[in-house]
Amino acid sequence: MNIVKRQKQHSARLHSYHNHSILLLMGTEKATFGAGCFWGVEETFRNLKGVLSTASGYAGGTKENPTYEDVCTDKTGHAEVVEVEFDPSQTTYDELLDVFWSNHNPTTLNRQGPDVGTQYR
């Protein structure tokens, strides 16, 4: 199972220009990727142009607010995921998907590289 989710949102940022405050409205998007161990995935996305923020967490599963130890039991059904907030004027969702597929091997069941467990699907 590959987890990829996309959502659009608008945010505002306050900038100062010649002693005047200007409120700029920006359209950002969020995408969530499940590609194995979230630490490496998060680092990969964090270094891309246009990525504003990343956050690691868990998706799916049966336990609310699981800990890392809970997920590692392979009994909660969660997958490790990374939420990526990005500026679509600087990078596109398709470009993020290209990065996802170049870093994720969907043919290895419950494993990505050296990481083994159902959370790494």
C-alpha positions in Angstrom: 0.0 0.0 0.0 1.3 3.4 -1.0 0.0 6.4 0.9 -0.2 9.6 -1.1 -2.6 12.4 -0.2 -3.0 16.0 -1.4 -4.8 19.0 0.0 -4.8 22.7 -1.0 -4.9 25.6 1.5 -4.3 29.3 1.6 -2.1 31.0 4.1 -1.1 34.6 4.8 2.3 36.0 5.7 3.1 39.5 7.1 5.9 41.3 5.4 7.4 44.7 6.0 8.2 47.0 3.1 9.5 50.6 3.6 8.1 50.7 7.1 4.7 49.5 5.9 3.2 46.1 6.8 1.9 44.1 3.9 -0.2 41.0 4.3 0.5 38.6 1.4 -1.9 35.8 0.7 -0.2 32.6 -0.5 -1.7 29.5 -1.9 0.1 26.5 -0.5 -0.6 22.8 -0.8 0.0 19.8 1.4 0.8 16.3 0.3 1.3 13.3 2.5 3.7 10.5 1.5 4.2 7.1 3.0 7.5 5.9 1.6 9.3 4.0 4.4 11.2 5.4 7.4 9.9 8.9 7.8 13.2 10.4 8.9 15.0 9.9 5.6 11.8 10.7 3.6 11.4 13.9 5.5 15.0 15.0 4.9 14.7 14.3 1.2 11.6 16.5 0.8 12.8 19.2 3.2 15.8 19.9 0.9 13.6 20.6 -2.2 13.0 24.0 -3.6 9.5 25.2 -2.8 9.0 23.0 0.2 8.0 25.2 3.1 7.7 22.6 5.9 7.6 18.9 6.6 6.1 16.9 9.5 6.5 13.2 10.3 3.8 11.0 11.7 1.6 8.0 11.3 -1.4 7.3 9.0 -4.1 4.6 9.1 -4.1 2.2 11.9 -6.4 1.3 14.8 -4.8 3.1 17.7 -5.4 6.8 18.4 -2.1 8.7 18.9 0.3 5.8 18.7 3.8 6.0 19.9 6.8 4.8 17.9 7.0 1.7 20.2 3.3 1.0 19.5 3.7 1.1 15.8 6.9 -1.1 15.9 4.8 -3.9 17.3 3.3 -4.4 13.8 -0.1 -4.6 15.6 -1.6 -1.1 15.1 -1.7 -1.0 11.3 -0.1 2.4 11.0 2.3 3.5 8.2 5.1 6.1 8.7 4.3 9.2 6.7 5.6 12.7 6.0 3.3 15.7 5.4 4.9 18.2 3.0 3.7 21.8 2.7 4.8 23.3 -0.5 4.4 26.4 -2.7 3.0 25.2 -6.1 4.5 28.2 -7.8 8.0 26.9 -7.0 7.5 23.1 -7.2 4.6 21.1 -8.5 2.8 18.1 -7.0 4.0 16.0 -10.0 7.6 16.9 -9.2 7.0 15.8 -5.6 5.6 12.6 -6.9 8.7 12.1 -9.0 10.8 12.4 -5.9 8.5 10.0 -4.0 8.8 7.3 -6.7 12.5 7.7 -7.0 12.9 7.1 -3.3 10.2 4.4 -2.7 10.3 0.8 -3.9 6.7 -0.5 -3.9 7.8 -4.0 -4.7 9.3 -4.8 -1.3 6.6 -5.9 1.1 6.9 -4.2 4.5 10.4 -3.1 3.8 12.2 0.0 2.5 16.0 -0.4 2.3 17.3 -1.7 5.7 14.0 -0.9 7.5 11.7 -3.9 8.0 8.1 -3.8 9.5 4.5 -3.2 8.4 4.9 0.6 9.0 7.5 0.7 6.1 5.1 -0.4 3.4 
